[in-house]
Amino acid sequence: MTDYNLLFESGDTYYDSAYAMDISQDRALQELANHGVTTNEGIVEFYEDMGDKESYPAQKVLEWLGY
């Protein structure tokens, strides 16, 4: 059994706040833009690495961004 209270208490970073969350492709692209990935080359690289999907694990997107 997972101790969710412990996860929330220790989840004080942006990365931790994305624990066990999926985000839509549109939201992932917003996150990329918020972190300066706005060129076609950067977006293509994201798709090459992460795939062209309807949704992504939020922490995986943040890891791709260098968190």
BELNORHU-V891398 format. One record per backbone hydrogen bond with DSSP energy under -0.5 kcal/mol. NH is the residue of the N-H (numbers start at 1). CO is the residue of the C=O. If there is no record, write none. Layout:
nh=NH co=CO
nh=NH co=CO
This chain:
nh=4 co=2
nh=7 co=3
nh=8 co=4
nh=9 co=5
nh=10 co=6
nh=11 co=7
nh=12 co=10
nh=17 co=13
nh=18 co=14
nh=18 co=15
nh=19 co=16
nh=21 co=18
nh=23 co=56
nh=25 co=54
nh=28 co=24
nh=29 co=25
nh=30 co=26
nh=31 co=27
nh=32 co=28
nh=33 co=29
nh=34 co=30
nh=35 co=31
nh=35 co=32
nh=36 co=33
nh=37 co=32
nh=38 co=36
nh=43 co=39
nh=44 co=40
nh=45 co=41
nh=46 co=42
nh=47 co=43
nh=48 co=44
nh=49 co=45
nh=50 co=46
nh=51 co=47
nh=53 co=51
nh=56 co=23
nh=58 co=21
nh=59 co=18
nh=60 co=57
nh=61 co=57
nh=62 co=58
nh=63 co=59
nh=64 co=60
nh=65 co=61
nh=66 co=63
nh=67 co=62
